[in-house]
């Protein structure tokens, strides 16, 4: 279970950034992060709700942390 938090956070950050440029807002990144976090948690037999919460928060705040900065 200790691997759950870093795995879900990393997965959500990478998917929430979406280098394709089609995810623009914090809400969209949060939804993608929550979905991927849930899936990642379930894949390792973890708590899906906790994975969704962590993934959603990581998706929302990834641009504020400097991970999802857009190339201008």
NORCOR-V342214 format. One record per pair of residues at least 12 apart in sequence whose C-alpha atoms are under 7 Angstrom apart, sorted by the first residue. I is the first residue (numbers start at 1). J is the second residue. D is the distance in Angstrom with one decimal. If there is no record, write none. Layout:
# NORCOR-V342214
i=(I I)
j=(J J)
d=(D D)
This chain:
# NORCOR-V342214
i=(1 4 8 8 8 8 8 8 9 9 9 11 11 12 12 12 12 12 12 13 13 13 13 15 15 16 16 16 16 17 26 27 29 29 30 30 30 30 31 33 33 33 33 34 34 34 34 35 36 37 37 37 37 38 38)
j=(46 41 37 40 41 51 54 55 54 55 58 36 37 33 36 37 55 58 59 33 58 59 62 32 33 29 32 33 59 68 60 60 59 60 56 57 59 60 56 55 56 58 59 52 53 55 56 52 55 51 52 54 55 51 52)
d=(7.0 6.7 5.2 6.0 6.7 6.2 7.0 6.1 6.4 5.8 6.1 7.0 6.9 4.4 5.9 5.8 4.9 6.1 5.9 7.0 5.8 5.7 6.1 7.0 6.6 4.7 5.8 5.3 4.9 4.9 4.9 6.5 4.8 5.6 4.3 6.3 4.4 4.6 6.0 4.4 4.6 6.6 4.7 4.1 6.2 4.5 4.0 6.2 6.7 4.6 4.7 6.8 4.4 4.8 4.4)
